Amino acid sequence: MSYRQSNFDPNAGWGQPGRPLRPYNWVQWTGVGFVFLGVLGYLLYFADKFGWIDIGVHDAAPFVSLPLFGVVLINSRRAPGCEITPEIRRKRLLIIIIALAVLILAAIAGFAIAILKSKGVH
């Protein structure tokens, strides 16, 4: 015997999530701390790679997950979503275009640096 609800809509309660609720609670502040520690770890890793300091950090892998966990904790409390207006849609599209342009330029620079390093150019 199975139960079937004829008016069930799994997408009925879904909407655009709003920004994180403020003031932050202790869970969100813990997320901010994780993000801070992850970014600090990356900076120390790169400073060690460039030879500015020697702290013995030889791998950036431990710092990858800290900002990700932090963002999840910060977004654990969200405000109700808002209606997406054409103005908001244009702003989001502009942000996406700029982010893609930066990503493409970074990829081109990375390939250029890799090619120059393989040729022996410093």
Residue pairs with C-beta under 8 A, 6 or more apart in sequence:
15 80
15 81
16 81
16 82
16 84
17 75
17 78
17 79
17 81
18 78
18 79
18 80
18 81
18 82
19 78
19 79
20 28
20 74
20 75
20 77
20 78
20 79
21 28
21 77
21 78
21 79
24 32
24 74
25 77
27 73
27 76
27 77
28 73
28 74
28 76
28 77
30 70
30 73
31 69
31 70
31 71
31 72
31 73
31 74
31 75
31 76
32 70
32 74
33 70
34 66
34 67
34 69
34 70
34 73
35 66
35 67
35 70
35 71
35 74
36 70
37 63
37 66
38 63
38 64
38 65
38 66
38 67
38 68
38 70
39 67
41 57
41 60
41 62
41 63
41 66
42 60
42 63
44 53
44 55
44 57
45 57
45 59
45 60
45 63
47 53
47 55
48 54
48 55
48 56
48 57
48 58
82 88
